[in-house]
Amino acid sequence: MTDQNEVRLVKRAKQGDMHAFEELILQHEKIVYNVALRMMNHSEDAKDISQEVFLKAYRNIGNFDERSQFSTWIYRITANTCIDEMRKRKGRQSFSLEEELESEEGSMQRQVADAGETPEESMLREEQKSEILQALESLSPEHKVAVILRDIKGLSYEEIAEILELTLGTVKSRISRGRNQLKQEILKLREQDAHFIRHKRGKEGRQ
């Protein structure tokens, strides 16, 4: 969608044109869902968050500052909605190592090889992806959203600063700390896996 077309749609949506608003949402629904999915790690939660984001956008479209891009505004609503929901849930749920990890293509248990990949390469790629998603669960909502926007969605530091309404320095600091915590968590997960394998082999050897 061109910037000019987006500007026209926003102006019409502000005037109460539901079709214009729906077209804006259609252009951004995948972005909203994917960010929510990475943040919440569950497809049904991501769908619920997406609906809440679109409802908030509809209610507040009149307050949208047209000097910003609509995508930036939608990203901000999505990030804040996810952070709020994660804070509400804090302490009320735990992450299960046995739970299937969700991705845009489905659960992480499904291993679909890219063209030219050997089965071993495909399995390694999926294990690494699963490892990262699992490690993301250890981050605070604030660090998690910053890492997702930068390393998974590929946004610039400047774009993230605008979306989260933070200084550039704060964004860089959160991403750096989030990445360091991710590395530590991945190492911890690998140690746990190695311990489990050693324990299992020792148990089988005693049988």
Sequence and secondary structure as in RCSB ss.txt:
>XXXX:A:sequence
MTDQNEVRLVKRAKQGDMHAFEELILQHEKIVYNVALRMMNHSEDAKDISQEVFLKAYRNIGNFDERSQFSTWIY
RITANTCIDEMRKRKGRQSFSLEEELESEEGSMQRQVADAGETPEESMLREEQKSEILQALESLSPEHKVAVILR
DIKGLSYEEIAEILELTLGTVKSRISRGRNQLKQEILKLREQDAHFIRHKRGKEGRQ
>XXXX:A:secstr
  HHHHHHHHHHHHTT HHHHHHHHHHHHHHHHHHHHHHH  HHHHHHHHHHHHHHHHHHGGG  TTS HHHHHH
HHHHHHHHHHHHHHTTT    TTS  EETTEETT     TT  HHHHHHHHHHHHHHHHHHTTS HHHHHHHIII
IIS   HHHHHHHHT  HHHHHHHHHHHHHHHHHHHHHHHHHHHHHHHHHHHHHHH 
